[in-house]
Amino acid sequence: MSKKSIETGVGLFVLLGLAALLFVALKAANLTSFGQADSYTVSARFDNIGGLKPRAPVRAAGVVVGRITAIRLDPKTYQGVVTMEIDRSYQFPKDSSAKILTAGLLGDQYVGLEAGGEIDNLAAGATIKQTQSAVVLENLIGQFLFNKAADAGGAAAPEAKP
């Protein structure tokens, strides 16, 4: 093999490595979809959005049906308003519900949609009324410890005998 062909091979190998790194970086940032699919926008209000981020997936039955486009705080109700773009090929009934769920025990959070039974579908700009906020692990641990401390405090007090 000539020196020139070895250098060309090494150069191609380095380019393939850089392309693979770019793909992994885009996948980790949820930016792998480059095309603008036909979609419609809906929003939902949550008391606590936990660690939900823009570009997080919106899933129904485990299938990605859209993405989170924006998250803001409503200054009047102090609720988190999550704006989602849903692929137009997926139509959901008006009485569908939205939950903030976690992928695995400590994974990323996403919005899960559950279809309702209404005949009419959500229109562009509609708000999903039935929502369930994120379960925050720190709050669960705090409640558990508080309840255990209250149980231990009540059991340790001796009863007064008349």
RAPEQUI-V456480 format. One record per residue. N is the residue number from 0. RES is the residue in one letter. D_FIRST is the distance of its C-alpha to the first C-alpha in Angstrom with 2 decimals. Layout:
n = {N,N}
res = {RES,RES}
d_first = {D_FIRST,D_FIRST}
//
This chain:
n = {0,1,2,3,4,5,6,7,8,9,10,11,12,13,14,15,16,17,18,19,20,21,22,23,24,25,26,27,28,29,30,31,32,33,34,35,36,37,38,39,40,41,42,43,44,45,46,47,48,49,50,51,52,53,54,55,56,57,58,59,60,61,62,63,64,65,66,67,68,69,70,71,72,73,74,75,76,77,78,79,80,81,82,83,84,85,86,87,88,89,90,91,92,93,94,95,96,97,98,99,100,101,102,103,104,105,106,107,108,109,110,111,112,113,114,115,116,117,118,119,120,121,122,123,124,125,126,127,128,129,130,131,132,133,134,135,136,137,138,139,140,141,142,143,144,145,146,147,148,149,150,151,152,153,154,155,156,157,158,159,160,161}
res = {M,S,K,K,S,I,E,T,G,V,G,L,F,V,L,L,G,L,A,A,L,L,F,V,A,L,K,A,A,N,L,T,S,F,G,Q,A,D,S,Y,T,V,S,A,R,F,D,N,I,G,G,L,K,P,R,A,P,V,R,A,A,G,V,V,V,G,R,I,T,A,I,R,L,D,P,K,T,Y,Q,G,V,V,T,M,E,I,D,R,S,Y,Q,F,P,K,D,S,S,A,K,I,L,T,A,G,L,L,G,D,Q,Y,V,G,L,E,A,G,G,E,I,D,N,L,A,A,G,A,T,I,K,Q,T,Q,S,A,V,V,L,E,N,L,I,G,Q,F,L,F,N,K,A,A,D,A,G,G,A,A,A,P,E,A,K,P}
d_first = {0.00,3.75,6.62,8.31,6.64,7.03,10.43,11.30,10.89,12.97,15.37,15.99,16.62,19.05,20.77,21.31,22.76,25.06,26.20,27.05,29.01,30.86,31.80,33.13,35.08,36.67,37.51,39.16,41.20,42.31,40.87,38.65,40.98,40.28,42.63,46.37,47.97,51.60,53.61,57.06,58.19,60.52,61.66,63.12,65.11,64.54,66.56,63.43,59.84,58.37,54.71,54.11,51.76,51.07,48.22,49.15,49.27,52.47,52.54,54.92,54.71,51.32,49.83,48.81,51.22,50.99,50.39,52.64,52.90,55.43,57.59,60.73,64.03,67.21,69.60,72.69,71.85,69.22,67.01,63.30,62.64,59.32,58.17,55.83,54.13,54.28,52.28,54.79,53.92,55.58,59.33,61.39,65.19,67.30,68.33,64.81,64.24,61.47,60.52,58.18,56.18,53.50,50.27,50.58,52.63,51.19,48.91,49.06,52.21,52.60,55.50,56.48,58.61,61.11,62.63,66.41,68.80,69.98,69.78,68.87,65.38,64.33,64.28,62.12,63.53,65.34,65.80,65.32,68.57,67.86,65.41,64.64,63.34,60.55,61.29,60.62,59.79,61.56,64.76,64.71,64.30,67.09,69.42,68.77,69.50,72.57,73.96,73.40,75.12,78.03,78.38,78.36,80.89,83.29,83.09,83.70,87.03,89.98,92.62,96.07,98.83,102.31}
//
